[in-house]
Amino acid sequence: MIVLFLIGVVLAILFRTLKHDYARYDKEEGLLDLDRDLGDEFGWKQVHGDVFRAPNQLIMLSAMLGSGVQLTFLALVVILWTILGDLYIERATILTASIFLYAFTAMIAGYYSGSYYTKYGGKNWIRTMFFTAGLWPGIVCLCAFLINFVAIYKTSSRAISFPTMVDYNLAIAFIWLLLVFPLTLLGTIVGRNWASEASFPCRVNPIPRPIPDKPWYAEPL
């Protein structure tokens, strides 16, 4: 009980301090405001006006966000279905169910990627939709091809013959064209139309803050 009380006190102080900082930053009207004191600003406070700036690779981030939300929902559904049902009894049942559940939940990825992309003022939503629809299937197919080629090279008993691999990929492409692509398109349209305006806890500066050069030992190799 004492530990929980202390945690509550620390969180209350932290939230009060952050709320005060957000309120002060939200009242700032311009970059040349000479009345504010910048001497006590350090750490994250120096870049508070650049944290919520739209990223350079907005399409990539939107597609990864939508795919991540979809895969999280898919994993929860498969886990609950396996626990409550008999999905694990027959061989490859979980894999087959995961493929079709991924196809039917593609609208979730389109919705979140489209709404996030529109919220930051993106205009090329068609490219975002294509990238979202093909990001995860493309990664999975590429990895499967590479692993199977290695298995064939090593003459493994688990290797799949090339004609069979082509048949599997044609079946996956058929599912993608009939289910994943249309549902992603529908979700993107719904997401971009229902997306609300971005509401950030602090103002975004119109001019990015200059980043000082790092010393040579802090640069990546």
ROLOZA-649241 format. One line per field, with one value per residue: z, x, y of N, C-alpha, C in turn; residue in one letter. Coordinates in steps of 0.1 Angstrom, whole numbers. Example, Ala and Ser with C-alpha at 12.3 -4.5 7.8 and 13.67 -1.06 7.14 Angstrom:
! ROLOZA-649241
n_z	78|71
n_x	132|128
n_y	-57|-22
ca_z	78|71
ca_x	123|137
ca_y	-45|-11
c_z	78|79
c_x	132|129
c_y	-33|0
r	A|S
! end
This chain:
! ROLOZA-649241
n_z	0|7|-13|-35|-28|-28|-55|-67|-57|-69|-97|-97|-92|-114|-136|-130|-133|-161|-172|-165|-180|-207|-209|-207|-230|-249|-250|-262|-289|-310|-327|-321|-295|-270|-244|-230|-209|-218|-204|-185|-200|-211|-224|-234|-235|-251|-277|-279|-297|-320|-318|-327|-354|-388|-401|-423|-439|-443|-455|-453|-425|-419|-432|-418|-393|-397|-405|-382|-362|-374|-373|-346|-337|-351|-340|-314|-318|-330|-308|-288|-301|-304|-277|-268|-287|-310|-325|-328|-332|-357|-383|-396|-393|-378|-393|-418|-409|-399|-423|-437|-418|-417|-442|-441|-421|-432|-436|-413|-412|-434|-426|-403|-413|-434|-419|-402|-421|-434|-412|-408|-430|-455|-490|-510|-509|-523|-529|-504|-496|-514|-505|-479|-482|-495|-479|-455|-467|-488|-474|-460|-482|-495|-475|-472|-498|-498|-476|-485|-509|-497|-483|-504|-516|-497|-498|-481|-464|-459|-478|-503|-535|-566|-585|-568|-550|-566|-572|-546|-542|-562|-553|-529|-541|-554|-532|-522|-542|-543|-517|-497|-510|-519|-494|-480|-495|-491|-463|-462|-475|-458|-435|-442|-447|-423|-406|-380|-372|-364|-330|-309|-278|-276|-294|-328|-342|-370|-383|-384|-356|-355|-355|-336|-347|-341|-321|-334|-323|-316|-339|-362|-374
n_x	8|20|38|22|9|30|37|14|15|39|31|10|23|40|22|9|30|36|12|11|33|25|3|15|32|12|1|19|25|41|73|92|88|97|92|92|111|139|158|154|147|153|164|137|120|131|126|99|81|86|81|56|57|50|63|92|90|61|42|54|54|27|17|30|20|-8|-6|6|-15|-35|-22|-19|-45|-52|-36|-46|-72|-67|-54|-73|-93|-80|-77|-104|-116|-113|-90|-64|-63|-63|-38|-20|-42|-43|-25|-39|-63|-52|-43|-67|-81|-64|-68|-95|-95|-82|-93|-90|-63|-62|-80|-67|-42|-50|-65|-45|-26|-41|-46|-22|-21|-16|-17|-14|-31|-37|-13|-5|-24|-19|7|2|-15|3|25|29|22|41|65|63|61|85|104|96|102|130|138|129|144|170|165|161|186|201|192|170|145|122|119|101|89|96|74|52|55|50|23|12|18|3|-22|-22|-19|-43|-61|-52|-59|-87|-97|-79|-69|-93|-106|-87|-87|-113|-112|-93|-105|-127|-113|-99|-119|-133|-114|-103|-93|-59|-51|-29|-10|6|18|29|58|62|87|113|133|168|191|219|253|266|293|322|324|298|285|268|283
n_y	-12|12|16|18|42|60|58|69|95|105|103|121|145|146|147|171|189|185|193|220|229|223|240|265|264|263|288|304|325|332|328|347|356|376|378|354|332|316|304|283|261|229|197|178|200|219|210|209|221|207|181|169|173|166|136|129|106|100|84|58|56|57|34|14|18|13|-14|-25|-22|-38|-63|-67|-68|-91|-110|-111|-121|-146|-159|-159|-174|-198|-205|-207|-223|-251|-248|-257|-284|-298|-301|-273|-256|-233|-216|-214|-202|-178|-166|-161|-146|-124|-113|-106|-87|-65|-41|-27|-20|-3|17|29|37|54|74|84|94|114|130|143|159|147|142|123|98|75|62|56|38|16|10|2|-20|-38|-40|-58|-84|-85|-85|-110|-129|-124|-133|-159|-169|-166|-182|-207|-211|-213|-236|-254|-253|-264|-290|-298|-317|-303|-285|-268|-275|-258|-254|-260|-239|-217|-222|-218|-191|-180|-185|-170|-144|-143|-142|-118|-100|-102|-98|-85|-62|-47|-44|-29|-6|3|7|28|49|53|60|83|101|102|112|132|166|172|172|184|184|206|235|233|243|265|266|244|235|242|216|209|201|169|156|138|112|106|101|79|48
ca_z	0|8|-26|-44|-24|-33|-70|-70|-54|-80|-109|-96|-93|-128|-145|-127|-139|-175|-176|-165|-192|-219|-209|-210|-244|-258|-250|-270|-302|-321|-324|-316|-283|-262|-230|-223|-205|-223|-196|-178|-209|-214|-227|-243|-236|-262|-289|-277|-308|-332|-316|-334|-368|-397|-404|-437|-446|-437|-461|-447|-411|-419|-436|-407|-382|-400|-405|-368|-356|-379|-368|-332|-336|-357|-330|-302|-323|-331|-295|-282|-309|-301|-263|-266|-297|-312|-337|-327|-333|-370|-388|-404|-392|-373|-404|-427|-402|-398|-436|-440|-408|-421|-454|-437|-412|-440|-435|-401|-416|-443|-418|-394|-421|-441|-410|-397|-432|-436|-401|-410|-442|-467|-502|-519|-501|-531|-527|-490|-496|-520|-496|-467|-487|-499|-470|-448|-476|-495|-465|-458|-494|-497|-465|-476|-510|-494|-468|-493|-517|-489|-480|-517|-518|-487|-500|-469|-466|-457|-490|-512|-549|-572|-590|-557|-544|-575|-569|-533|-543|-570|-544|-520|-549|-556|-520|-520|-552|-541|-503|-490|-517|-518|-480|-476|-502|-484|-450|-464|-479|-446|-426|-446|-446|-409|-398|-373|-372|-354|-317|-302|-266|-277|-307|-337|-348|-385|-388|-376|-348|-360|-347|-336|-351|-330|-322|-343|-316|-315|-352|-365|-382
ca_x	0|28|44|12|7|41|36|3|20|48|24|2|32|45|11|6|41|35|0|15|42|17|-5|24|36|1|-2|29|19|51|87|100|83|109|88|94|124|144|170|151|143|164|159|125|114|137|120|84|74|89|78|45|58|48|76|95|84|48|36|59|49|12|15|35|10|-20|-3|8|-28|-41|-15|-22|-59|-52|-30|-55|-83|-62|-51|-86|-100|-73|-80|-118|-121|-104|-82|-51|-64|-58|-25|-20|-54|-40|-20|-50|-72|-45|-43|-81|-84|-57|-75|-108|-92|-74|-100|-85|-51|-66|-86|-58|-32|-56|-68|-32|-20|-49|-45|-10|-22|-11|-25|-13|-36|-37|0|-5|-33|-11|18|-4|-20|13|37|31|22|53|76|61|64|100|110|93|110|144|140|127|156|180|162|163|200|207|185|163|133|112|119|89|93|93|60|43|57|43|9|9|19|-8|-34|-21|-22|-57|-67|-49|-67|-101|-101|-70|-69|-106|-109|-78|-92|-125|-108|-85|-115|-134|-104|-95|-131|-137|-103|-105|-81|-49|-51|-17|-10|14|18|39|65|62|100|120|144|180|198|234|261|271|307|325|322|284|279|267|293
ca_y	0|24|17|23|56|68|59|78|109|109|105|133|156|146|151|185|197|185|201|234|232|223|252|276|264|265|302|311|329|334|323|358|361|379|378|341|330|303|299|271|251|219|184|177|213|226|205|207|226|199|167|165|177|155|130|130|94|99|72|46|55|54|20|6|20|5|-29|-29|-23|-49|-75|-68|-73|-104|-119|-113|-129|-160|-164|-161|-185|-210|-209|-210|-232|-262|-244|-263|-298|-302|-295|-261|-249|-219|-209|-211|-192|-165|-160|-155|-135|-112|-108|-100|-75|-55|-28|-20|-13|9|28|36|43|66|85|90|101|125|139|152|167|140|143|111|87|63|56|51|26|5|6|-5|-33|-47|-40|-71|-96|-85|-90|-124|-136|-124|-141|-173|-173|-167|-194|-219|-212|-218|-250|-262|-253|-274|-302|-301|-324|-293|-276|-269|-275|-245|-254|-259|-226|-208|-224|-212|-177|-176|-185|-158|-133|-143|-137|-104|-91|-102|-95|-76|-49|-40|-40|-18|6|8|13|40|59|57|67|97|109|104|116|145|174|169|179|181|191|219|241|229|255|264|265|234|240|237|206|212|190|161|153|127|100|103|99|65|42
c_z	0|-6|-36|-41|-30|-48|-74|-68|-65|-93|-109|-98|-108|-137|-142|-134|-155|-180|-175|-177|-205|-220|-212|-225|-254|-259|-258|-284|-313|-317|-318|-303|-273|-247|-222|-220|-209|-215|-189|-187|-212|-217|-237|-244|-247|-276|-288|-289|-321|-330|-325|-349|-377|-402|-419|-445|-440|-443|-455|-432|-410|-422|-425|-395|-385|-400|-391|-361|-361|-374|-353|-330|-341|-346|-318|-306|-324|-318|-288|-288|-305|-286|-262|-275|-298|-325|-338|-330|-346|-375|-397|-403|-387|-385|-414|-421|-402|-412|-439|-430|-412|-433|-450|-427|-419|-439|-423|-404|-425|-435|-410|-402|-428|-431|-405|-408|-434|-424|-402|-423|-455|-478|-510|-512|-509|-529|-513|-489|-502|-511|-484|-471|-490|-490|-463|-457|-484|-487|-463|-470|-497|-488|-468|-488|-506|-486|-476|-503|-510|-486|-493|-519|-509|-488|-487|-473|-465|-469|-498|-527|-556|-578|-579|-551|-553|-573|-556|-535|-552|-562|-535|-528|-552|-544|-518|-529|-548|-527|-497|-497|-516|-504|-475|-483|-495|-470|-451|-467|-466|-436|-429|-446|-432|-400|-393|-374|-361|-342|-309|-289|-266|-292|-315|-343|-363|-390|-379|-368|-353|-350|-348|-341|-339|-332|-329|-336|-314|-328|-355|-374|-396
c_x	9|35|34|9|18|41|25|8|30|41|16|11|37|34|8|17|39|23|3|24|34|8|3|28|24|-3|8|24|29|65|95|94|94|105|91|108|128|155|167|147|155|157|148|118|119|131|105|76|77|86|67|45|56|62|79|89|71|41|41|54|35|10|19|25|-2|-17|-1|-5|-35|-35|-18|-36|-60|-47|-39|-67|-79|-59|-64|-94|-93|-76|-94|-123|-111|-96|-69|-51|-58|-46|-28|-34|-52|-34|-31|-60|-65|-45|-57|-85|-77|-63|-88|-106|-84|-80|-95|-72|-53|-71|-76|-47|-38|-59|-55|-26|-27|-47|-32|-9|-17|-21|-25|-17|-37|-24|1|-13|-25|0|13|-8|-9|25|39|31|35|65|75|65|79|107|108|101|125|147|138|139|168|178|164|178|207|200|177|150|121|110|107|94|89|79|50|43|50|28|5|9|8|-21|-34|-24|-36|-65|-64|-57|-82|-106|-92|-71|-82|-109|-100|-82|-104|-121|-101|-95|-123|-126|-101|-107|-136|-125|-105|-92|-72|-50|-39|-17|-1|15|30|45|65|76|107|131|157|186|213|241|266|286|310|322|307|277|278|279|289
c_y	13|27|23|38|65|69|69|93|114|111|118|145|158|152|166|194|197|193|216|238|232|236|264|276|266|280|310|313|330|329|334|364|364|379|365|339|316|297|286|260|242|206|185|191|221|222|203|211|218|185|162|169|164|149|131|118|91|87|59|45|51|40|11|7|12|-10|-34|-31|-35|-62|-77|-73|-88|-114|-122|-122|-144|-166|-168|-173|-198|-215|-214|-221|-244|-260|-251|-278|-303|-294|-283|-253|-235|-211|-205|-200|-179|-158|-153|-144|-122|-105|-100|-88|-64|-41|-20|-13|-1|20|36|43|56|77|92|99|114|135|148|159|161|141|130|99|74|55|49|38|14|1|-2|-19|-43|-48|-54|-83|-97|-90|-105|-133|-136|-133|-156|-178|-175|-180|-207|-221|-217|-233|-259|-263|-264|-287|-307|-308|-315|-284|-278|-267|-262|-244|-252|-245|-216|-210|-217|-197|-172|-176|-173|-145|-132|-138|-122|-95|-91|-97|-84|-62|-41|-35|-29|-5|12|14|26|52|63|64|81|106|112|109|130|153|170|178|175|189|204|223|236|241|254|262|255|240|234|227|208|199|183|159|140|114|96|100|84|60|41
r	M|I|V|L|F|L|I|G|V|V|L|A|I|L|F|R|T|L|K|H|D|Y|A|R|Y|D|K|E|E|G|L|L|D|L|D|R|D|L|G|D|E|F|G|W|K|Q|V|H|G|D|V|F|R|A|P|N|Q|L|I|M|L|S|A|M|L|G|S|G|V|Q|L|T|F|L|A|L|V|V|I|L|W|T|I|L|G|D|L|Y|I|E|R|A|T|I|L|T|A|S|I|F|L|Y|A|F|T|A|M|I|A|G|Y|Y|S|G|S|Y|Y|T|K|Y|G|G|K|N|W|I|R|T|M|F|F|T|A|G|L|W|P|G|I|V|C|L|C|A|F|L|I|N|F|V|A|I|Y|K|T|S|S|R|A|I|S|F|P|T|M|V|D|Y|N|L|A|I|A|F|I|W|L|L|L|V|F|P|L|T|L|L|G|T|I|V|G|R|N|W|A|S|E|A|S|F|P|C|R|V|N|P|I|P|R|P|I|P|D|K|P|W|Y|A|E|P|L
! end
